[in-house]
Amino acid sequence: MTRTGPAAAAARTADAFARLHGARPDGVWSAPGRVNLIGEHTDYNDGFALPMALPQATRVAARRRDDGLLRLYSAQSGEDRTTELRVTDLVPGAVPGWARYPAGTVWALAGAGHQVGGADLYVDSDVPAGAGLSSSAALECAVAVAYDDLYGLGLPGPELARTAQRAENAFAGVPCGVMDQMASVCCTEGAALHLDSRSLEHRQVPFGLDPHGLVLLVVDTRVRHDLADGAYAALRAGCERAAGLLGLPALRDLAPGELGAALDRLPAELAPLVRHVVTENARVTEAVRLLAAGDTPALGPLLTAGHASLREDYRVSCAETDLAVDTAVAAGALGARMTGGGFGGSVIALVPAARADGVRGAVTEAFRRAGHRAPAVLRAVPSAGAARIA
C-alpha cells in the first residue's frame, strides 16, 4: 500500500537524502505554501492580511556540516546535480535559479549575527512553483526552521519569517512583503492568520468550512509569473511614492474616511494603487469580523470585490484569472478572487460543497473554449505552519 500523509512524505524525503548522500539526515523539516483569503499587496504597505497555510508543503531533509559547505539538491529543479557553495562566500546576486532562496536564507541568518555554518539540504516540494501559492516562501521557511534546529538558534516564528523575507528581498531580488513568510511559519490548522504587517502581531481566526457546507477551491491557471521581473517592484515603488506625497509613513496610515481627499492630491497614475490598498485593508477588517461572527458564507462578496479592485485599480490580473473568477461565480461560487502577487497564478473560490464539482467543471470547460491550458483545481484546507516532521 502506498504511504500517504506528512509522515510518509517525510520518510520519502529522508530516504532520498540517504540515497544521495549515503547517510541519514539529522531531520526533516516542512513549511507550507499559502493562499491569502483577503489582503493582497497590503503587506509591503504595513497593512493587514488574512492568509492560511495549505496542505501542500516544501520539505527539507538536512544534515549539519562543520566544513562551511552548503550543498543543495532539489527534486524539482530538473538538475541532476548538487549545488555546492561556501557559506562565507554567499553574496546577493552570486547564486542563480532556485538555489538563491535556500542560500539567501542561510546568508540572512549569518548576516543577522547568528553562528551558522554549512549543511547538506535535500529539497522536495508539492507546492506548485509560480502559481501564486508562495513556493519561494515555503522553501525559505523550511530552510529557516531546519537551520534553527540544526544550530540551536531558538528563534521565534516572526523572526524566522523576517529572516526569510530578507532572503527574498536582498538576496533573491524580490521586494515582497512579509505576509507569505509569516503565513508559512505561523499559521495553525483550522485557522486563518490575521496579520498586522507593521508590528507582526498576529492571531489565529477560526476558519471553519465544513460546518457551513463550504469548500475553498484553488484554481491554478498555469499562467506562470516571476515577481523578480520588475512589475512587482514598480507597484511597491508607486505605493511608497504615494505615501511620501501624502506625508504618511505607509499607506496603512490612510484611513478610509480620508481616502477621497487624498486621491485628489495624487497624480492620476498613483491614485488607483492607493484606492486598492486602503479598501483592501478595510476588507480584511470586515472579513475578520464576519469570521468572528460565524458568518463564513458572507466572505464571498468580499472576495469578489477584492478581485475587482486588483483587476481595475491595481491591474495585476490577467485574462485567465478573470475568466476563472467570472466563471466560478456564475457556476455557483459565493465569491472568488485571484490570490498572490498577480500577473497569473491562482484564483480562490468559496463554494458550497454541493456545487464544487460543477464549479470545477465549468472553469475547466471555460478554459478549454478560450484556448487556455487546462487549469489545475485543488481543495484548500487551513493547515499548520512550519515544523520539524521527522
CORFEN-V263997 format. One line per field, one symbol per residue. phi: phi as a letter, one per 20 degrees, with the letter a starting at -180 (. if undefined). psi: psi as a letter, one per 20 degrees, with the letter a starting at -180 (. if undefined). burial: 1 if it has 9 or more other C-alpha atoms within 8 Angstrom, else 0. Layout:
# CORFEN-V263997
phi: ???
psi: ???
burial: ???
This chain:
# CORFEN-V263997
phi: .ffcngffffffffffgfffdmbfffrcccbefbddfaoemdfedmedbceceeffbddceccfcddmedddbcfdfmdebeedcdgfefbgnedemfffffffffgffffeneecceaecddcbdeffmemdmfffffgfffffffgfgdlfmefggffffffffgffedendefedfgffffedfcfmbddedeffemfbbedgcedgfdmdcdeddefmeeccfeeofffffffffffffffemdgafgeefgfefgffffedggfegfffgfffffgfffgfffffffemdggffgfffffffgfffeeeldebgfffffffffffepffrbafcofompnccdcecggfdffffgfffffffffenefffdcceecgceefafda
psi: ppprrgggggghggghghhgijqqrhrpqqpraqqogqlpkhhjkkbqrmrqqrhprppopqpqqjjjpoppppiihjplrpppqpgiipqpiiorbhihghghggghgghjjqnqbrqppppqqjoppjjkjlhghggghghghghgghjlhkqrghhgghghghghghgikolraigghgghgiqqpjqqoopoigijqqqpopnpgghjkqqoqpooijoqqoijjhgghhgghgghgggghikqhrihjoqhiigghghiiqqhihghgggggghhghhgghggggghijmghihghgghhhghghghghljargghgggggggghjiqhqqqqqahakbcrqqpopphijghggghggghhhghijrqprpprppporqaqrpi.
burial: 000000111110111111000001111111111111111101111111111111111111111110011111111000000000111001010010001111111111110000011111111110101111111011111111111111000000110111111111111101101111111111111111111110000001111110001111111111111011000110110111011101010111010000100110010001111111111111111011011100111011111101111110110111011111111110111111111111111111111100110011011101110000011010011111111110
